């Protein structure tokens, strides 16, 4: 189901809590919502649709990847980016890593470790900031 984008800074500033198997339906809502904003959005965190759980979705070379409970294990090569967000107006500067190694659970709740680079790594880091209550 396509959900409204959360814009309440008080809600968005809360740290998200771990996701469980019971939260799998949230992934479907994130897919539908990201799809409806595809022209101007490349990633979302669950709190952007009003669900305070550690779930993100992002465009990964044309397909959507969902991650439950993602965490950065290692980052390298910092740079400054300028980013926008559906939950906030305008753009902001953010420090990002060029490469990140992540641990996360997929939609079968299987733990995975994967390295991402470039723009995909930037998208993931933006969404992880949302999970930490950091507004970019």
C-alpha positions in Angstrom: 0.0 0.0 0.0 1.3 3.5 -0.8 1.8 5.4 2.4 2.0 9.1 3.1 5.4 10.6 3.6 6.1 11.4 7.3 7.2 15.0 7.7 7.0 15.4 11.5 10.5 16.2 12.7 9.8 15.0 16.3 8.8 11.5 15.0 11.7 11.4 12.5 14.2 12.4 15.2 13.5 9.1 17.1 15.8 6.2 16.8 14.2 3.2 15.1 13.8 0.0 17.0 14.9 -3.5 15.6 12.6 -5.1 13.1 11.3 -8.6 13.4 9.7 -11.1 11.1 6.3 -9.6 12.1 7.5 -6.4 10.3 7.8 -8.1 6.9 4.6 -6.4 5.6 6.3 -3.0 6.0 8.7 -4.0 3.2 5.7 -4.3 0.8 4.5 -0.8 1.8 8.0 0.6 1.3 8.1 -1.0 -2.1 4.8 0.4 -3.1 5.6 3.9 -1.7 9.1 4.0 -3.2 7.6 3.0 -6.6 5.1 5.8 -6.4 7.9 8.3 -5.9 10.4 6.7 -8.2 11.0 9.9 -10.3 12.3 11.9 -7.3 13.3 9.3 -4.7 15.9 6.5 -4.6 15.5 5.3 -1.1 13.3 5.2 2.0 13.5 4.3 5.7 10.4 2.8 7.4 10.1 5.9 9.6 9.4 7.9 6.5 6.1 6.1 6.2 5.4 6.3 9.9 6.9 3.0 11.1 9.6 3.3 13.7 11.5 0.1 12.7 15.0 -0.5 11.3 14.0 -1.2 7.7 15.2 0.5 4.6 14.6 0.2 0.8 16.8 1.6 -2.0 17.2 1.5 -5.7 19.9 -0.9 -6.5 20.7 -0.7 -10.2 17.0 -0.5 -11.2 15.7 -3.0 -8.7 14.5 -2.3 -5.1 16.5 -3.9 -2.2 15.0 -4.1 1.3 17.2 -4.5 4.4 16.1 -5.3 7.9 18.3 -4.2 10.8 21.2 -2.9 8.6 24.4 -1.8 10.2 27.7 -0.5 8.8 30.6 -2.7 9.8 33.2 -0.7 7.9 33.4 2.5 5.9 36.2 4.0 3.8 37.0 7.1 1.7 35.0 10.0 3.1 33.6 12.8 0.9 31.0 15.6 1.2 27.7 15.1 -0.6 24.6 17.3 -1.0 21.3 15.4 -0.5 17.6 16.0 -0.6 14.9 14.1 1.2 11.1 13.7 0.7 10.6 14.2 4.5 12.4 17.6 4.4 12.5 20.6 2.1 15.7 21.7 0.3 19.1 20.0 0.3 21.8 19.6 3.0 25.4 18.7 3.1 26.4 15.3 4.6 29.7 13.5 5.0 29.6 10.0 3.4 31.9 7.0 2.9 32.6 6.0 -0.7 32.5 2.3 0.3 30.6 0.6 3.1 30.4 -3.0 4.3 27.0 -3.8 5.8 25.4 -6.6 7.8 21.7 -6.8 7.4 18.8 -9.3 7.1 17.0 -9.9 3.8 13.3 -10.4 3.4 13.7 -14.0 4.5 15.3 -12.7 7.7 18.6 -14.3 6.6 21.7 -12.4 7.7 23.9 -11.2 4.9 27.1 -9.2 4.6 27.7 -7.1 1.5 29.9 -4.2 0.4 28.4 -1.2 -1.5 30.2 1.6 -3.2 29.5 5.0 -4.9 26.0 6.4 -5.2 24.3 3.2 -3.8 26.5 3.5 -0.7 25.5 7.1 -0.3 21.8 6.2 -0.6 22.1 3.5 2.1 24.0 5.9 4.5 21.2 8.5 4.1 18.6 5.9 5.0 20.7 4.6 7.9 20.8 8.2 9.2 17.0 8.1 9.2 17.0 5.0 11.4 19.3 6.8 13.9 16.9 9.8 14.0 19.4 12.0 12.1 17.6 14.4 9.7 19.6 15.2 6.6 
